[in-house]
Amino acid sequence: MAQSTRHLHSRTSEHPHGHAVTPGAFDRRELFRVGGIGLCGALLAACTSTSSSSTSTAAATTAQVPVSTVGGGTVSVPATVVSDVLAGFDAFAATVHVAREGNLWVVESNGMPTHSMMTGITSWQQQYPVPQPYTGANAFRFPATPRLAATPVSARHALFNGAIALAVDGVPIFNALNNRGDDAYLAGELDNWGGHSGRADDYHYHAAPLYLQELVGPGKPIAYALDGFAIYGDTEPDGSPMLALDDLNGHTGGDGVYHYHGTRTYPYINGGMRGEVTVTNDHIDPQPVTHPFRPDGTPLRGAVISGFDTGGTNNYELTYTLAGGTYKVAWVIAGNAVTFTYTAADGATRTEQFTRRD
């Protein structure tokens, strides 16, 4: 039976994904300046109407926006005029729905980015990205009028369970440190966009998706911490060079309002919660719950994920190399059923099917 979990990773005596941590032969911080190409997910159900406060009006965007950072390619965004959407989310209005609910912003998504995923991971526990039901009562919620906390919470020593922020493409952002306190990025656990899939096959970032700053435009956040404060890219909202940051990767802006920044060095995203939050069992409450639907993945030491393709809606394929051979895993989602087809280096195949919870 599936067990409810808040975006948990499995814990082992080695590290939360069961891999031995092997330092790379190159500086992964340089490779993390990337973009991608992918297909947009399905439209989400509407909920309550948005408030006009703290919103933005976006000009029409092209259907394919080029990303000039290393990795290149283009990313799909809606080619429509969007108004009354919380700043930053307007570029992803086709896949992410934002509404005001009292003093909370409510954000619905399926947790899948519009870029490719998983390529570049060298420390992998055979977890695969599948859409998640971040809708209705299980949507993300964070304060619309955040307040600074008397005692901030540092992510160096807490918040290892669950998301600490939400990117404007609808993808959760977790603590930059894994459950053993190691830098997940430097450990090789993350793809070229700073993300990977967790125990519930839920894709999420552990480092700032800085490519988003090219899509949302100048002066807009790339994410929001779950305390409600905005996270900008590696420049100030007015386009000027980023000013000195505090130990949580933030500071008070020229407008007198606190905000965080994404950076290419630790802590990469918000290094904790400068704003008021409720912490329960080491996670911020409220936040969505995910449900694992298959047994734990096991470490596949020596594997390098080299490709990821979307063959259509809810149809995916991942390619990896191991010991000189090339392997593929394809999975198709049809209703609550997820069917995996594994192709070995010699061409032999096997199939598994699992049932997801609603």
Order of alpha helices (4+ residues) and beta strands (2+ residues): alpha-beta-beta-beta-beta-beta-beta-beta-beta-beta-beta-beta-beta-alpha-beta-beta-beta-beta-beta-beta-beta-beta-beta-beta-beta-beta
